[in-house]
């Protein structure tokens, strides 16, 4: 994919930024650009970030068209069932996606973001993110654990997502980034970041309680909640190193909570 090809497709492209990574996505079928304005408006980017990823999305016309991925020449080579395949190189930041018409763009972008973010020193986490007093609180857990419940109790506190946040290191500090991947609370209008202060692994309970976790305990809870499907050994190792570092440098707790506004008094008492 040459620079000329990318410029040729620019009239059918959209730029959006997630976790300080700027994506330029071009389509052979430009009608999908309207979807971005409707769903990702807060993440559409007009800045020229240093870290830029170019993606060209091509349509697979036939339902039985082969989605086999060849392993050679590409540093990223993913196949997501029979829905889409991604090929590209991190060295030049250029990727080609072949997808069925009507592909779920949110799912496609989530997979791309997950792979690129790990290469850039971060990862997507199945978690709710809430900001207060320049501190980022992350509430991590599987479906039905209470992420959306906690987000709905945030009041005027900024909610970065009730479903998936990005964690990325900047200098010596880990940051929580908002993402356009949301749950039942619906899309948020925030596209920003805040220093990560505390990581909670949440459990619904009739009473408030908490337990400080050791680094191995926190790591064991964290890993199943990381959004990751690329099993390339180098990126698996990077991910394990980042997960180990973050659980060693940030306070981590099991949090048992009631769905009440008093949760914030309780959290303030912990942190």
MOGI-V995972 format. One line per field, one symbol per residue. phi: phi as a letter, one per 30 degrees, with the letter a starting at -180 (. if undefined). burial: 1 if it has 24 or more other C-alpha atoms within 12 Angstrom, else 0. Layout:
phi=???
burial=???
This chain:
phi=.deddddddddccbcbbbhiccccccbdbdeddeddddcbedcdccccdddbbcbcccdcdcdcddcdcdddibdbbbbchccabbblbddcicbcccbddieddddddddddedddddcjaadbdacbbcahhbcccccldeidkddedddcdidddcdlcbbcccbdbicbdbccdbdcbcddjdcccbabaedcbccccbdadbdaabdcdddddddddedcddabdcdeddddddddddddddcccdbbdbcbcdbddedddddddc
burial=0000010010011111111111111111100110010001111110000011111111100000001000000011111100111111110011111111101010011111111111111111111111110011111111001111111111000111111111111000011111111110101101111111111111110001010010000110111011111100001001110110111001111111111100110010000
